[in-house]
Amino acid sequence: MVTRTRFDDSDCPVARSMDAIGDWWSLLIVRDAFDGSRRFGEFQRSLGVAKNILTARLRTLVAGGVLETVPASDGSAYREYVLTPKGQALFPVVVALRQWGEQYFFAPGEPHSRLVDREREEPLSPLEVRAADGRRVDPDDTVVHKLPGQNS
């Protein structure tokens, strides 16, 4: 069996993030949690993923602090999965992937789902990256600086 490369000690935030949620099943679980799924069976039906894979991904997301288990909202003996604040913070990531997919992976007029503002029932504006002063920035406008270690 191939050993998965770990990035939890990388100095790159993208690599560490991918280490936590870097497979498609995990991000799709997070997407479904945003859409209201809370129980194992709901995730399994929505995704069509094998139970052993779903179990492993849910366990990883709980261990990583993205999801937590809570008593079932209906008072039954079941446990439910809910997004933690760390998981909720993935919302812009999921929206960005959704908007990217809408733009590049559907033909004009091809049906697909759309995320809308609940209050106004209107599509969201495209996400943009902004500098601290509010101006829009593109990849050519940015550079990565490595910060010195905090070892003392």
C-alpha positions in Angstrom: 0.0 0.0 0.0 1.2 3.5 -0.9 2.0 5.7 2.1 0.4 9.1 2.0 2.7 12.0 2.1 2.0 14.2 5.2 2.4 18.0 5.1 1.4 18.8 8.7 5.0 20.2 9.4 5.2 22.1 6.1 5.9 25.9 6.2 3.2 26.4 3.5 -0.4 27.0 4.7 -1.8 25.6 1.5 0.0 22.3 2.0 -1.1 22.1 5.7 -4.7 22.8 4.7 -4.6 20.1 2.0 -3.3 17.8 4.7 -6.4 18.4 6.7 -9.1 18.4 4.0 -7.2 17.5 0.8 -9.2 14.7 -0.7 -12.4 15.1 -2.6 -14.5 13.1 -0.2 -13.6 15.4 2.7 -14.5 18.6 0.8 -17.7 17.0 -0.4 -18.6 16.0 3.2 -18.0 19.6 4.2 -20.1 20.9 1.3 -22.9 18.5 2.4 -22.6 19.7 6.0 -23.1 23.3 4.8 -26.2 22.0 2.9 -27.6 20.6 6.1 -26.4 17.0 6.3 -25.7 15.9 9.8 -26.0 12.1 10.0 -23.8 9.4 8.6 -26.7 8.0 6.4 -27.4 11.5 5.0 -23.8 11.8 3.9 -23.7 8.3 2.6 -26.8 8.7 0.5 -25.8 12.1 -0.9 -22.2 11.0 -1.8 -22.7 7.4 -2.7 -19.4 6.7 -1.0 -18.5 3.4 0.6 -19.2 3.2 4.3 -15.6 2.5 5.2 -14.3 5.5 3.3 -17.0 7.7 4.7 -16.2 6.5 8.3 -12.5 7.2 7.8 -13.1 10.7 6.3 -15.5 11.7 9.0 -13.1 10.4 11.7 -10.3 12.5 10.1 -12.5 15.6 9.9 -13.5 15.2 13.6 -9.9 14.6 14.6 -8.8 17.7 12.7 -11.4 19.9 14.4 -13.4 20.5 11.2 -16.5 18.6 12.4 -17.6 17.6 15.8 -20.1 15.0 16.9 -23.1 16.1 19.0 -26.2 14.3 20.4 -28.9 13.9 17.7 -31.2 16.9 17.4 -34.3 14.6 17.6 -33.2 13.2 21.0 -32.5 9.7 19.6 -29.4 7.7 20.5 -27.6 8.7 17.3 -24.8 11.2 17.0 -24.7 13.9 14.4 -21.8 15.7 12.7 -21.8 19.5 12.8 -19.2 22.0 11.5 -17.0 23.6 14.1 -15.9 27.2 13.8 -12.9 25.9 12.0 -15.2 24.0 9.6 -17.5 27.0 9.1 -14.4 29.0 8.1 -14.2 26.7 5.0 -17.3 28.4 3.6 -15.3 30.8 1.3 -13.2 27.9 0.0 -16.4 25.9 -0.9 -17.9 29.0 -2.5 -14.7 29.7 -4.5 -14.7 26.1 -5.8 -18.3 26.2 -6.6 -17.9 29.5 -8.6 -14.8 28.2 -10.3 -16.7 25.0 -11.3 -19.7 27.0 -12.5 -17.5 29.1 -14.7 -15.3 26.4 -16.2 -17.1 23.1 -16.1 -20.6 23.7 -17.5 -21.6 24.5 -21.0 -23.8 27.6 -21.5 -27.3 26.7 -20.5 -26.3 23.3 -19.0 -28.3 22.8 -15.8 -26.5 22.8 -12.5 -27.0 23.8 -8.9 -26.5 27.4 -7.8 -25.8 28.9 -4.4 -28.1 31.9 -3.7 -28.5 34.4 -0.9 -31.3 33.0 1.2 -32.8 36.4 1.9 -33.0 37.7 -1.7 -32.8 34.4 -3.7 -30.1 35.9 -5.9 -26.8 34.4 -6.9 -23.8 35.5 -4.9 -21.3 37.9 -6.4 -18.1 36.3 -7.6 -15.5 36.1 -4.9 -12.5 38.4 -5.2 -9.2 38.6 -3.4 -8.6 42.1 -1.9 -5.6 43.8 -0.4 -5.7 45.3 3.0 -6.6 48.7 1.4 -9.5 47.2 -0.4 -8.2 47.0 -4.0 -8.6 43.8 -6.0 -5.4 41.8 -6.4 -4.6 39.1 -8.9 -1.7 36.5 -8.8 0.7 38.9 -10.4 0.0 41.4 -7.6 1.1 39.1 -4.8 4.3 37.4 -3.5 4.9 34.8 -0.8 7.1 35.9 2.1 8.4 33.2 4.5 8.1 34.3 8.0 10.9 33.7 10.5 10.4 30.9 13.0 9.1 31.5 16.4 11.8 29.4 18.0 13.5 31.1 20.9 
